[in-house]
Amino acid sequence: MAKDTVSKIAWALEAEDSMKNGGLADYLVRLNTILDSQIDLSRGKLTSLQRKNIVLFMTQDIHNRDVIQRLVNNNESDMNSFSWTQELRFYGSSSRGCYARIGENEDNLANPEYHGSVDKLVITAVTEKAYLFMSNALSDHYCGAAVGPAGTGKTETIKDLARGLFRRACVYNAND
């Protein structure tokens, strides 16, 4: 989990640096190169734990690449644009430690715990919206209720967000 968090911090800082310097297209090329090397690595002989970790990083890096691709395609390089601020981003500083930012919300990642090597959800537009709305609820000290058809990943999405923010998630399932 520590490597995952450090990777997320590095991505946010590199992406924002690329936005400031007008080099998002170059950063996109770099992300594709990283993905290509991860694919080559995943084709080799790996233990089950190594493969699980590579898949975790590839899943996150594919999402990261897609975010940057969307920014490049839309010609957006403003760090205050909604296309960028809607993303769950991680930062670190010597004074604040590690913290997450999504939308207008910030959450200090106090007391990070090791959760083992966990599977990573594929991040879709619906997942991003759930992250944004649930983090808004958390910042206002509310609970959230994900509603929708059975089997669509609501519980997994909430648990994934909680795990990423180093928080406990209590999920109650109610039947009609």
C-alpha positions in Angstrom: 0.0 0.0 0.0 2.9 2.3 0.7 4.3 1.9 -2.8 0.8 2.5 -4.2 0.4 5.7 -2.3 3.9 6.9 -3.3 3.1 6.1 -6.9 -0.1 8.2 -6.6 1.8 11.1 -5.1 4.4 11.0 -7.8 1.7 10.9 -10.5 -0.1 14.0 -9.1 3.1 16.0 -8.8 4.4 15.0 -12.2 1.1 15.7 -13.9 0.8 19.2 -12.2 4.4 20.0 -13.1 3.6 19.0 -16.7 0.6 21.3 -16.7 2.6 24.2 -15.4 5.3 23.7 -18.0 3.0 22.9 -20.9 4.3 19.4 -21.3 1.2 17.3 -20.9 1.7 15.6 -24.3 5.2 14.7 -23.4 4.1 13.3 -20.0 1.5 11.2 -21.9 4.2 9.7 -23.9 6.2 8.9 -20.7 3.1 7.3 -19.2 2.7 5.1 -22.2 6.3 4.1 -22.0 5.9 3.1 -18.4 2.8 1.1 -19.2 4.7 -0.7 -22.0 7.5 -1.7 -19.6 4.9 -2.9 -17.1 3.3 -5.1 -19.8 6.7 -6.5 -20.7 7.4 -7.2 -17.0 4.0 -8.9 -16.5 4.7 -11.3 -19.3 7.7 -12.7 -17.5 7.9 -15.3 -14.8 6.5 -13.8 -11.6 5.3 -15.1 -8.3 1.6 -14.7 -7.6 2.3 -11.8 -5.2 4.5 -10.0 -7.8 1.9 -10.5 -10.5 -0.8 -9.1 -8.2 1.3 -6.0 -7.5 2.1 -5.4 -11.2 -1.6 -5.7 -12.0 -2.4 -3.2 -9.3 0.1 -0.7 -10.7 -1.0 -1.3 -14.3 -4.6 -0.7 -13.4 -3.8 2.6 -11.6 -1.4 3.7 -14.4 -4.0 2.9 -17.1 -6.4 5.2 -15.3 -3.7 7.9 -14.9 -2.8 7.7 -18.6 -6.5 8.0 -19.5 -6.9 11.1 -17.3 -3.9 12.7 -18.9 -5.1 11.7 -22.4 -8.5 13.3 -21.7 -6.7 16.5 -20.6 -4.6 16.5 -23.7 -7.5 15.8 -26.0 -9.6 18.6 -24.4 -6.6 21.0 -24.5 -6.8 21.5 -20.7 -3.8 22.4 -18.7 -5.3 24.4 -15.8 -4.9 22.7 -12.5 -8.2 24.3 -11.3 -10.2 22.8 -14.1 -12.9 20.3 -13.0 -11.4 17.7 -15.3 -8.4 17.7 -13.0 -9.9 18.5 -9.6 -12.5 15.7 -9.9 -9.6 13.2 -9.7 -8.6 11.6 -6.5 -5.0 12.9 -6.0 -2.5 12.3 -3.3 0.2 14.7 -2.0 2.9 14.7 0.6 4.6 17.4 2.5 7.0 17.5 5.5 4.6 19.7 7.5 1.3 17.9 6.7 2.3 14.4 5.9 0.4 12.5 3.3 -3.1 13.8 2.3 -5.6 13.2 -0.4 -7.5 15.8 -2.5 -10.6 15.4 -4.6 -12.7 18.3 -5.7 -12.5 21.0 -3.0 -12.0 18.4 -0.3 -8.8 17.4 1.5 -8.3 14.4 3.8 -5.2 13.8 5.9 -4.1 10.2 5.6 -3.5 9.8 9.3 -2.5 6.4 10.7 -2.0 4.6 7.4 -2.1 0.9 7.9 -0.8 -1.9 5.6 -3.8 -3.7 4.0 -1.7 -6.2 2.2 -1.6 -6.6 -1.6 -5.2 -6.0 -2.6 -6.9 -6.1 -5.9 -7.5 -2.8 -7.6 -10.9 -1.8 -9.1 -10.9 -0.6 -12.7 -11.7 3.1 -12.4 -14.5 4.2 -14.6 -16.5 7.4 -14.9 -19.1 6.1 -12.5 -16.3 5.1 -10.0 -14.9 8.7 -10.2 -18.4 10.2 -9.5 -18.8 7.9 -6.5 -15.4 8.9 -5.2 -16.3 12.6 -5.6 -19.7 12.3 -4.0 -18.6 10.1 -1.1 -15.6 12.4 -0.4 -17.9 15.4 -0.3 -20.1 13.5 2.2 -17.1 12.7 4.3 -15.8 16.2 4.3 -19.2 17.4 5.5 -19.3 14.7 8.2 -22.1 12.9 6.6 -22.6 9.3 5.5 -23.2 8.3 1.9 -25.6 5.9 0.4 -24.8 4.3 -2.9 -28.0 3.2 -4.6 -28.4 1.1 -7.8 -28.9 -2.3 -9.2 -27.3 -5.3 -7.5 -24.0 -6.4 -8.8 -22.8 -3.1 -10.1 -19.8 -2.6 -7.8 -21.2 -0.1 -5.2 -19.8 -1.9 -2.2 -16.4 -2.5 -3.8 -16.2 1.1 -4.9 -16.8 2.4 -1.4 -14.4 0.0 0.2 -11.8 0.9 -2.4 -12.1 4.6 -1.6 -12.0 3.9 2.1 -8.9 1.7 1.7 -7.2 4.5 -0.4 -8.0 7.1 2.2 -6.9 4.7 5.0 -10.3 4.8 6.6 -12.7 2.2 7.9 -15.7 1.5 5.8 -18.9 0.2 7.3 -21.2 -1.0 4.5 -24.8 -1.9 5.3 -26.8 -3.8 2.8 -30.5 -3.4 2.9 -33.0 -5.5 1.1 -36.5 -4.4 0.2 
